[in-house]
Amino acid sequence: SCTVCSPTGPDITLGSYGAVQKFGALGIIYFWYKVTRYFSNADRIKEWDAVWLHSPLFPGRCPFDRAVVTIHTTYKGLRGMIQKLGGSLFLKTYYAFMEPVERYCLKHIVNENNLFTCVSPYVFSEMEKQGIEIKESSYIPVGVDTDVFKPATDKARLRDELNIDENALVLLYVGRLTYQKKPHAMIDTFAQIKNKISDAMLIIAGGGELLELTKRYAKTSGVQDIRVAGYVSDEMLARLYAAADFFIMSSQYEGQPQALIEAMAAGLPPILSDIPILKQMVVESGAGTIVDFDSPSQAATQIEDYIFSTKAQDDGKTARIYIEDNMSATSSAEKYLELLSRVRLTDLHTGERV
């Protein structure tokens, strides 16, 4: 069994989700401060056998003697992303401030008792560039339930239920709508595609701070057949993957996107931006293509060539097989369980503190 502690619970609620929304990382640091206070009670920690920390930013002492520590992204990587995008002065200042704060916090939990994992090998390289040296680390990809995310058995019926034209060529994006995801570049590229592929359709699913702006941008673009769905339930998400033809992602920066793995599990050939982690997925899986979203017209031409290629026809099956073999939830869970057993706070047989 698992107890989840976060600013929104659901089991232990600490910190303030409102503070996270309003102050970003400062609200997150406040959460980790409250974690330190809450778990400073040794008797309270005895209630659990192992601890799993996700991207911790303890401003002071970590209350746990040993733990599995999973890092999803770094402010080092986010800062590099915003510099490339030419973002606002506020964001540049924000990430420039958070990078040394993150370095300070992470250096204080690097010890022989904590086992580190990352969801992408590029995250480790970002940590190394910050001078954070970890002797033992593991790359464990985000796992996906291949029984939930899978190709449709009756695509025509599914599309009818979702009000999607049976003959449409559907490009699907799933993920938060943030500056690093570059949703406007994706819409600009789709506008070029639509000029040549009249039955093309773009579905954008996900929330985020740019949701309303993306809706307005799609509407004012005048391009037909763009559906901005906003947040959708997990059940609906699996149905959208199964109903689509291709997965598209125009991100400037990623750790390892869960949505991409889900889409590939559903048999969607991926059309991805030219960044290291996404290029790695295309190379390792042998499925999909990389395009330059900084040039919408060039990206559109690349996508059109790929869509009508023989390779694209086979890439759906190739993508599915790759995820089944390398990134299933079962495979990732086994790797995490092995690490959690190594940081147990209690003896497996006697129940005594280690």
C-alpha positions in Angstrom: 0.0 0.0 0.0 1.1 3.6 -0.6 0.5 6.8 1.3 0.8 9.9 -0.9 1.8 13.2 0.7 1.6 16.4 -1.4 0.1 19.9 -1.3 -3.2 18.3 -2.5 -3.0 15.1 -0.6 -4.9 12.8 -1.0 -3.6 11.0 2.1 -1.4 13.6 3.9 -1.9 17.3 2.8 1.0 19.6 3.7 2.0 23.1 2.5 -0.4 25.1 0.3 -1.5 24.3 -3.2 -2.5 28.0 -3.5 1.0 29.0 -2.7 2.3 26.7 -5.4 0.0 28.2 -8.0 0.8 31.7 -6.9 4.5 31.5 -6.1 5.7 28.5 -8.1 8.8 26.9 -6.8 8.7 29.0 -3.6 5.4 27.3 -2.8 7.0 23.9 -3.5 9.9 24.7 -1.2 7.4 25.7 1.5 5.8 22.2 1.0 9.2 20.5 1.6 9.7 22.6 4.7 6.4 21.4 6.1 7.4 17.8 5.2 10.6 18.3 7.3 8.5 19.6 10.2 5.8 16.9 9.9 8.3 13.9 9.7 10.7 15.2 12.3 8.7 13.0 14.7 10.6 9.7 14.6 7.5 7.8 15.8 5.6 9.1 12.8 8.1 7.8 10.3 7.8 4.3 11.8 4.4 4.0 10.2 6.0 3.3 6.8 8.6 0.8 5.5 10.2 2.9 2.7 10.2 6.5 1.4 10.0 7.7 -2.2 10.8 11.3 -2.8 9.9 13.1 -6.1 12.1 16.1 -7.1 12.6 17.1 -3.4 13.7 20.7 -2.6 14.3 20.5 1.2 15.5 24.0 2.3 17.3 22.4 5.2 17.7 18.9 6.7 16.0 15.9 5.1 14.0 14.1 7.8 14.5 10.7 6.3 17.6 8.5 6.8 17.3 6.8 3.5 15.0 7.1 0.5 14.6 6.5 -3.3 14.8 10.0 -4.9 13.3 10.4 -8.4 14.2 13.6 -10.4 11.8 14.4 -13.2 13.2 17.7 -14.5 15.7 20.3 -13.4 15.7 24.1 -13.3 19.0 23.9 -15.1 17.2 22.4 -18.0 14.3 24.7 -17.8 16.5 27.7 -17.7 18.3 26.6 -20.8 14.9 26.1 -22.5 13.7 29.6 -21.7 16.9 31.1 -22.9 16.5 29.4 -26.3 12.8 30.4 -26.5 13.6 34.1 -25.7 11.1 34.1 -22.9 10.0 37.0 -20.7 12.4 38.7 -18.3 10.4 37.4 -15.4 10.8 33.8 -16.4 14.5 34.2 -17.1 15.0 35.8 -13.7 12.8 33.1 -12.1 14.8 30.2 -13.5 18.1 31.9 -12.9 17.2 32.3 -9.3 15.9 28.7 -8.9 18.9 27.0 -10.5 21.3 27.7 -7.6 18.4 27.0 -5.1 17.9 23.6 -6.6 21.6 22.9 -6.6 21.8 23.8 -2.9 18.8 21.6 -2.0 19.9 18.5 -4.1 23.5 18.6 -2.8 22.2 18.2 0.7 20.4 14.9 0.0 23.2 13.3 -2.0 24.6 10.6 0.3 25.3 6.8 0.3 21.9 6.0 1.8 19.7 7.7 -0.9 19.3 6.0 -4.2 18.7 8.3 -7.1 16.7 7.7 -10.3 15.8 9.9 -13.2 13.1 9.5 -15.8 15.5 10.6 -18.5 19.3 10.2 -18.8 19.4 13.9 -19.9 18.2 14.9 -16.4 21.3 13.3 -14.9 23.6 15.2 -17.3 21.8 18.5 -16.2 22.6 17.6 -12.6 26.2 16.9 -13.4 26.5 20.3 -15.0 25.4 21.8 -11.8 28.1 20.0 -9.9 25.8 17.4 -8.3 27.7 14.2 -8.3 25.8 11.0 -7.7 27.8 7.8 -7.3 24.9 5.4 -7.9 22.0 6.3 -10.1 19.4 4.5 -12.2 17.5 5.6 -15.3 14.0 4.2 -15.0 11.5 5.3 -17.7 8.0 6.4 -16.9 5.9 3.2 -17.2 2.6 3.0 -19.0 -0.3 0.5 -18.6 -0.3 -1.2 -22.0 -3.7 -2.8 -21.2 -5.3 0.7 -20.9 -3.4 2.5 -23.7 -3.7 0.3 -26.7 -4.8 0.4 -30.4 -8.5 0.5 -31.1 -10.2 -2.7 -32.1 -13.0 -0.7 -33.8 -11.7 2.7 -34.8 -14.7 3.6 -36.9 -17.2 3.1 -34.1 -14.9 4.9 -31.6 -14.6 7.9 -33.9 -18.4 8.0 -34.3 -18.8 8.1 -30.5 -16.2 10.9 -30.2 -17.8 12.9 -33.1 -14.6 12.6 -35.3 -15.0 12.1 -39.0 -14.2 8.6 -40.0 -12.1 9.7 -42.9 -10.2 12.5 -41.1 -6.4 12.3 -40.7 -6.1 13.1 -37.0 -3.0 14.5 -35.3 -3.3 14.4 -31.5 -1.4 16.4 -28.9 -1.7 15.6 -25.2 0.1 17.5 -22.4 0.1 20.7 -20.4 -0.2 23.9 -22.4 2.9 25.8 -21.3 5.5 28.0 -23.0 8.0 25.1 -23.2 5.4 23.0 -25.2 5.1 25.7 -27.9 1.4 25.1 -28.8 1.3 28.1 -31.1 4.1 26.7 -33.2 2.1 23.5 -33.5 -1.0 25.4 -34.6 1.0 27.4 -37.1 2.5 24.2 -38.5 -1.0 22.5 -38.7 -2.2 25.5 -40.7 0.4 24.8 -43.3 -0.6 21.1 -43.3 -4.2 21.9 -43.7 -3.5 23.8 -46.9 -2.4 20.5 -48.5 -4.3 17.9 -46.6 -7.9 19.0 -46.5 -9.2 16.2 -44.2 -6.5 16.8 -41.6 -7.6 17.5 -38.0 -5.7 18.6 -34.9 -6.9 17.7 -31.4 -5.2 19.4 -28.5 -5.9 17.8 -25.1 -4.6 19.2 -21.8 -4.8 22.0 -19.3 -2.2 24.6 -18.3 -1.6 28.3 -18.1 -1.8 28.7 -21.9 -5.1 26.8 -22.3 -7.4 29.9 -22.8 -4.7 31.6 -24.9 -4.4 28.5 -27.1 -8.1 28.4 -27.6 -8.1 32.0 -28.7 -5.1 31.5 -31.0 -6.7 28.5 -32.6 -9.9 30.4 -33.2 -8.3 33.6 -34.6 -6.0 31.6 -36.8 -9.1 30.9 -39.0 -7.9 27.3 -39.5 -10.7 24.7 -39.6 -10.7 21.4 -37.7 -8.7 22.4 -34.7 -10.3 21.1 -31.5 -8.9 22.3 -28.2 -10.4 19.9 -25.7 -8.7 21.1 -22.5 -8.3 18.7 -19.6 -9.8 15.2 -20.3 -10.3 12.2 -18.0 -7.9 9.2 -18.1 -10.7 7.1 -19.7 -11.3 9.7 -22.4 -7.6 10.1 -23.0 -7.2 6.4 -23.8 -10.1 6.7 -26.2 -8.5 9.8 -27.9 -5.2 8.0 -28.4 -7.0 5.0 -30.0 -9.0 7.2 -32.3 -6.1 9.3 -33.6 -3.7 8.6 -36.4 -0.5 10.3 -35.3 0.9 11.9 -32.1 2.4 15.4 -32.4 4.6 17.3 -29.9 6.4 20.6 -30.5 8.1 21.0 -27.1 11.3 22.9 -26.6 12.1 21.0 -23.4 11.0 17.7 -21.9 12.1 15.3 -19.1 10.4 12.2 -20.5 6.8 12.9 -21.5 4.3 10.4 -20.2 1.9 11.4 -23.1 4.4 10.3 -25.7 4.8 6.9 -24.1 1.0 6.5 -23.8 0.6 7.5 -27.5 3.2 5.0 -28.7 1.5 2.3 -26.6 -1.7 3.1 -28.4 0.1 2.5 -31.7 0.5 6.2 -32.8 3.5 7.1 -34.9 5.1 10.1 -33.1 5.9 13.4 -34.9 8.3 15.2 -32.5 10.4 18.3 -32.2 14.2 18.3 -32.5 15.3 18.0 -28.9 17.6 15.3 -27.4 15.1 13.2 -25.4 12.6 13.1 -28.2 15.3 12.3 -30.8 16.4 9.5 -28.5 12.9 8.0 -28.4 12.7 8.0 -32.2 16.2 6.5 -32.6 15.7 3.8 -29.9 12.2 2.8 -31.0 12.8 3.0 -34.7 9.4 4.7 -34.9 8.4 8.3 -35.8 10.1 11.3 -37.2 11.8 14.5 -36.0 10.8 17.9 -37.5 11.8 21.6 -37.0 8.8 23.4 -35.5 10.8 26.7 -35.5 9.9 26.8 -39.2 6.2 26.0 -39.6 6.4 25.7 -43.4 9.4 23.4 -43.3 7.9 21.3 -40.5 4.7 21.0 -42.5 6.6 19.7 -45.5 8.5 17.2 -43.3 5.3 16.0 -41.7 3.4 15.6 -45.0 6.3 13.6 -46.4 6.3 11.3 -43.4 2.6 10.8 -43.2 2.4 9.4 -46.7 5.6 7.3 -46.4 5.7 3.6 -46.2 7.6 3.9 -42.9 4.7 5.7 -41.3 2.4 2.9 -42.1 4.5 0.5 -40.1 5.6 2.8 -37.3 2.4 2.4 -35.3 3.1 -1.3 -34.7 6.8 -0.6 -34.2 6.0 2.0 -31.5 3.6 -0.4 -29.7 6.2 -3.2 -29.6 8.9 -0.9 -28.3 6.8 0.3 -25.4 5.6 -3.2 -24.5 9.3 -4.4 -24.4 10.9 -1.4 -22.7 8.4 1.0 -20.9 5.5 -1.0 -19.5 4.3 -0.1 -16.1 5.1 -3.6 -14.9 8.7 -3.3 -16.0 9.2 0.1 -14.3 7.4 -1.0 -11.1 9.8 -4.0 -10.7 12.8 -1.7 -11.0 11.4 0.8 -8.4 10.4 -2.0 -6.0 14.0 -3.4 -6.1 15.3 0.0 -5.1 12.6 0.6 -2.5 13.5 -2.8 -0.9 17.1 -1.5 -0.6 16.1 1.6 1.4 13.7 -0.1 3.7 13.4 1.5 7.1 12.3 -1.7 8.7 13.6 -5.3 8.5 11.4 -7.3 6.1 11.2 -10.3 8.5 11.3 -8.9 12.1 9.7 -5.5 11.5 12.5 -3.9 13.5 14.1 -0.6 12.5 17.2 -1.1 10.3 
